[in-house]
Amino acid sequence: MTYKIKDNTEQIISEKNNGTGLAIRFMLDAIHRESRPTTPKLSGQLRGDVTKRVINTRGSIKWGKKYAWYQERGYTSGPVRNYTTPGTGKHFAQNAVKSVVKDARKYFKQAGLL
């Protein structure tokens, strides 16, 4: 009796990595969506200049304006003036990340990994 064994390990790893990248993309989109209403706004440039990137199983989201770091921390001296509109303010990115990461399981399920 002859048996043939096929090793699908590479295919499984590839599918899981692709699914993980997809889940991370869903999470980055959710972070952007969640942070948008609380991002400080004067002209809307800070809200509009956001870059999301997923490479393999790593992701990043970046607010592209030079003053984004100051706004995130709530500094109103230096290059940033205090022009936050009601309902916006510091830690707009950090709060969105915390909220989305808390529900990470939902995004991995959405990507078909759970």
C-alpha positions in Angstrom: 0.0 0.0 0.0 1.4 3.4 -1.0 0.6 6.7 0.7 1.2 10.1 -0.7 1.5 13.0 1.8 1.2 16.6 0.5 2.6 19.3 2.7 0.4 22.4 2.6 2.3 24.3 5.3 3.5 27.1 3.0 0.1 27.6 1.5 -1.5 27.8 5.0 1.1 30.2 6.3 0.6 32.4 3.2 -3.2 32.4 3.7 -2.8 33.3 7.4 -0.3 36.1 6.6 -2.7 37.5 4.0 -5.6 37.3 6.4 -3.6 39.0 9.1 -2.6 41.8 6.7 -6.3 42.2 5.8 -7.3 42.3 9.5 -4.7 44.9 10.1 -6.0 47.0 7.2 -9.5 46.7 8.6 -8.2 48.0 12.0 -6.3 50.9 10.4 -9.5 51.9 8.6 -11.4 51.7 11.8 -8.8 53.8 13.7 -9.0 56.5 11.0 -12.8 56.4 11.1 -12.9 56.6 14.9 -10.3 59.3 15.2 -11.7 61.6 12.5 -14.5 63.3 14.6 -12.1 64.0 17.5 -9.1 65.2 15.4 -8.5 68.9 15.9 -9.7 71.0 13.0 -9.1 74.4 11.7 -9.0 73.9 7.9 -9.3 70.1 7.9 -5.8 69.5 6.6 -4.8 67.4 9.6 -7.9 65.2 9.2 -7.2 64.8 5.4 -3.5 64.0 5.5 -3.6 60.5 6.8 -1.5 57.6 5.3 -2.2 54.0 6.1 0.2 51.3 5.1 0.2 47.5 5.5 3.2 45.4 4.6 2.9 41.7 5.2 1.7 41.4 8.9 2.7 45.0 9.9 0.7 48.1 9.6 1.0 51.8 10.3 -1.2 54.9 10.3 0.4 58.4 10.1 -1.0 61.9 10.3 1.2 63.7 7.8 1.2 67.3 9.0 4.2 68.4 11.0 2.0 69.6 13.8 0.1 66.3 14.3 2.5 65.2 17.1 1.8 68.5 19.0 -1.9 68.2 18.5 -2.0 64.6 19.6 -0.2 65.5 22.9 -2.2 68.7 23.4 0.6 71.2 23.2 -0.6 74.6 22.2 2.7 76.5 22.3 5.3 76.4 19.6 4.1 75.5 16.1 0.5 74.8 17.2 -2.2 77.2 18.3 -5.2 76.2 20.4 -7.8 76.0 17.7 -9.5 72.8 18.6 -13.2 72.8 17.8 -15.7 71.5 20.4 -15.5 67.7 20.7 -11.9 67.5 19.4 -8.7 67.5 21.3 -5.6 65.8 22.4 -5.0 62.0 22.2 -7.4 61.7 19.2 -5.1 58.9 17.7 -4.3 57.2 20.9 -7.9 56.9 22.0 -8.9 55.6 18.6 -6.2 52.9 18.7 -7.2 51.8 22.2 -10.8 51.5 21.1 -10.1 49.5 18.0 -7.5 47.2 19.6 -10.0 46.4 22.3 -12.2 44.9 19.6 -9.3 43.3 17.6 -11.0 39.9 17.6 -13.9 41.4 15.5 -11.5 42.5 12.7 -9.6 39.1 12.6 -13.0 37.4 12.4 -14.0 39.8 9.6 -10.8 38.8 7.7 -11.8 35.1 8.0 -9.1 34.1 10.5 -11.4 33.2 13.4 
